[in-house]
Amino acid sequence: MTGSDEQARTIAFLGTGLMGGPMTRNLLKAGFTVRVWNRSTEKAQALVEDGAMLAASPAEAAKGANIVITMLSDGNAVGNVLFDMGVAKALEKGAIVIDSSSIAPPIARDHSQKLQAMGIAHVDAPVSGGVPGATAGTLAIMAGGDEATVTSLGDIFSAMGRLTYVGPSGAGQLCKLANQQIVAITIGAVAEAMMLVEAGGASREGFRNAIRGGFAESRILELHGERMVKRNFTPGGPSKFQLKDLNGVLATAKDLDLALPLTEEVTRAFDAFVNDGGADKDHSGLLLHLERLNKREHEG
């Protein structure tokens, strides 16, 4: 698709928060026309200086758009915006909804069926890579839906990251849940290792540097390990959303008759952390919960 074709397509981006904001900026840099809406207007307003057009409502953003991208908090929020706030009705037949929110696979399939009945295509395309990936345009994008439809959106996805088609409707959300499962368990493993080495007299920072490049290397060790060393838990990925995703994993596992003991254990830990005031701290802040747990046990 040529640059002029790209500019001819209008994208409505709904949800321009921590992730949606930088994703929108990358679409604008790629030459797309983008209308933006966010529940907190100031987050959408901030993108006007980058070339975005501010819409007063999601339906206004969607009217006349070829593509709608949603990046919202959960399945209820997505359903509310699409069907209760008029987005689906504002779209013409042949339009495409790309849902990059992290929601339950059955909800994604339900949205797809409802939109399909209205002549609108749906792709579930959650992302991984956090705010750094969204800013750099290097997100891992997991797309489920009709393969030909996904392929036709390659230029849009390439502005935001690396696209992989993973299967039919709902498959993108399923793969995102599996990604979040790995992230949570790895955060727990890194946090416990940090406590172990410090308790034994070693340096957390030295430990992290020493194992970089070995078999334990990971993006989690690189970014969240650094957060744990510096004790910077300002959220890139809030723990309440990590818990939401873990609960989604366990619900899916129950439907599939699978036992996931490691996931069950880390879900209990995140549940306790979130309910103890950690909801809006970064998910690497699970370290704080594990430290408090050890302190209580020692004091007991």
Number of C-alpha atoms within 10 A of each C-alpha: 9 8 11 10 10 16 15 13 16 19 27 30 29 31 28 27 20 17 23 25 23 21 26 32 23 21 23 19 12 17 17 25 19 25 26 31 28 23 15 11 16 12 18 26 18 14 22 15 8 13 17 24 17 20 20 13 18 26 23 19 25 31 19 16 21 18 24 27 23 26 26 24 15 16 19 12 15 25 18 12 20 23 15 13 16 17 23 26 17 17 23 16 16 13 18 25 27 23 28 25 25 28 27 22 24 16 17 28 21 14 23 22 16 15 21 15 10 15 16 20 22 27 29 32 34 26 29 19 18 15 20 14 18 24 21 15 21 20 24 21 25 24 31 30 24 15 15 8 14 22 14 11 16 14 17 18 23 17 22 25 22 15 22 17 17 19 16 15 25 25 24 30 30 26 21 26 26 15 15 22 25 16 19 25 17 20 22 22 15 20 24 15 15 21 16 13 16 13 11 8 8 13 14 21 16 11 14 20 15 10 12 13 9 8 7 12 13 15 11 19 21 13 12 23 22 17 18 22 15 11 14 14 21 14 16 16 19 19 24 20 19 23 25 20 24 25 20 22 25 20 14 17 13 12 9 9 9 11 11 13 10 12 18 16 13 21 23 14 18 26 20 17 24 23 10 10 10 21 21 17 21 21 28 30 28 25 23 17 19 19 14 12 13 13 11 10 9 8 7 6
